[in-house]
Amino acid sequence: MEVTGQEYRQMNKQTAPKSPVLKNCIKAFLIGGLICALGQVIVNLVQNAGMELKEARMICSITLIAASAILTAFNVYDNIAKHAGAGTLVPITGFANAIVSPAIEFKSEGLIVGLAAKMFTIAGPVLVYGITTSILYGLILNLIKLFR
Amino acid sequence: MPERKGQYTVTLSSRPTILGYAAVVGKREGEGPLGRYFDMIFEDTTLGEKTWEKAESALQREAFTRAMNKAGMSPSQLNYLFAGDLLNQSIASTFGMREYGVPMLGQFGACSTMAQTLALSAIFVDSGAADLCCAVTSSHFCSAERQFRFPLEYGGQRPQTAQWTATASGAAVVGMGGSGVKIAAATIGRITDLGITDANNMGAAMAPAAADTLATFFQDTATKPDDYDLIITGDLAAVGSDLLRQLSERKGYPLGANYTDCGLLIYDRNKQDVHAGGSGCGCSAAVLCSYLLGKMEQGELKSVLFIGTGALMSPTSSQQGESIPGIAHLVHLVAGGA
């Protein structure tokens, strides 16, 4: 008796182990939260040192990006991300990792067509759609202001 | 002379012999349950090379030269070489083998390539077209990841169904005479696709092909699973081998305790964080050319069905939303005295 495609995909659904969603969510929440709390600590420290909130926030972003890039270069970031999942993907650290990891990986194809070109293979879509939507929102905001 | 039996099986009346074989692996594979069976374990998976592709070529060279040495042969005595890997345009094989000056037919059957190259070597020898052939395949976790998935340092999570591409290479030298393991028959598989699209679940994509090839072989030879000491698939791993049991049962050939999978043997899934198990054409090649042929030479296993399983997708086809076609080729191995 031959198995149909539909039947087989059903069999696969029943056989394939599911990802531990609850465990993953808890880990992502804890580690992601920890990164954000760390960011807040940096902001507070910088503010206490006498800087404005706007500058403190900028220094916080730069510090987290640098930390993520360094941890990626030392083969540590992926080992944290294996457990943290979205917890390390969503904060700015995830974006830094998405840029640095292909840059390291494709250096073997040269500095131009390798490192520089492939650097954006993962983060490229985030940039394209991120920038496009910010422009759209900016336009809408300005239109609203025009008629107010 | 090779003779077709039934629909797709080729029986080899002279029963070509595996005169020498070798398997070399990376660190993680060496730490696995089969560690002591491998000829060489590279603690440094770069093998001292600058790129992962070069490292894989070096892995293949190492397996090839060791197998040739064990067979007591030099590359100049080889008539034809059948080699393959997973990289685009099979560069691990072509760059790995370019220095030997042996006529070569590059092979691509995804992870089924070891069974494919072994079957072709045996058919060439049995037909008299060659006196001595060599089958060699490889895969490397790092070269496969960068081609098929993400950069190594990218922080992502792998689903439970994902498999770990083995850093491994295996080579088998096939000729006539000698007391080694014989190749009695081969079944060339059909492309089978039941619509699995998840590239992180290749075991499920390949299981229908394995079930089809096995059923074809049993029909062609009028035998049944219990007639063999061991039936071993290439890299179906946990999900795929479970599905193969279900499919084979439906086809009327239930697989018993004599069935296992190279992807399940090569790693300790509880300790090694490989999720569903191993994959890659180096996985089945290394298990065959160490543990499996060793057990057969020692007489512990007499009659074995080795089924290489391949998922014939590319990053392009996956991105375009295509399903994953599977393929499986079978080689019937018998111990020297049998």
Chai-1 contact restraints between the chains, C-beta under 6 A:
chainA,res_idxA,chainB,res_idxB,connection_type,confidence,min_distance_angstrom,max_distance_angstrom,comment,restraint_id
A,M1,B,R250,contact,1.0,0.0,6.0,A-B,restraint_1
A,V3,B,R250,contact,1.0,0.0,6.0,A-B,restraint_2
A,G5,B,L194,contact,1.0,0.0,6.0,A-B,restraint_3
A,G5,B,G195,contact,1.0,0.0,6.0,A-B,restraint_4
A,Y8,B,L194,contact,1.0,0.0,6.0,A-B,restraint_5
A,R9,B,G195,contact,1.0,0.0,6.0,A-B,restraint_6
A,M11,B,Q246,contact,1.0,0.0,6.0,A-B,restraint_7
A,N12,B,A204,contact,1.0,0.0,6.0,A-B,restraint_8
A,T15,B,V239,contact,1.0,0.0,6.0,A-B,restraint_9
A,T15,B,D242,contact,1.0,0.0,6.0,A-B,restraint_10
A,T15,B,L243,contact,1.0,0.0,6.0,A-B,restraint_11
A,A16,B,T161,contact,1.0,0.0,6.0,A-B,restraint_12
A,A16,B,V239,contact,1.0,0.0,6.0,A-B,restraint_13
A,P17,B,Q160,contact,1.0,0.0,6.0,A-B,restraint_14
A,S19,B,P159,contact,1.0,0.0,6.0,A-B,restraint_15
A,S19,B,Q160,contact,1.0,0.0,6.0,A-B,restraint_16
A,T72,B,E153,contact,1.0,0.0,6.0,A-B,restraint_17
A,Y77,B,G155,contact,1.0,0.0,6.0,A-B,restraint_18
A,D78,B,E153,contact,1.0,0.0,6.0,A-B,restraint_19
A,D78,B,G155,contact,1.0,0.0,6.0,A-B,restraint_20
A,A81,B,G155,contact,1.0,0.0,6.0,A-B,restraint_21
A,G85,B,Q157,contact,1.0,0.0,6.0,A-B,restraint_22
A,T88,B,G155,contact,1.0,0.0,6.0,A-B,restraint_23
A,N97,B,G155,contact,1.0,0.0,6.0,A-B,restraint_24
A,S101,B,P151,contact,1.0,0.0,6.0,A-B,restraint_25
A,S101,B,E153,contact,1.0,0.0,6.0,A-B,restraint_26
A,S101,B,Y154,contact,1.0,0.0,6.0,A-B,restraint_27
A,P102,B,P151,contact,1.0,0.0,6.0,A-B,restraint_28
A,I104,B,E153,contact,1.0,0.0,6.0,A-B,restraint_29
A,E105,B,R146,contact,1.0,0.0,6.0,A-B,restraint_30
A,E105,B,P151,contact,1.0,0.0,6.0,A-B,restraint_31
A,S108,B,T51,contact,1.0,0.0,6.0,A-B,restraint_32
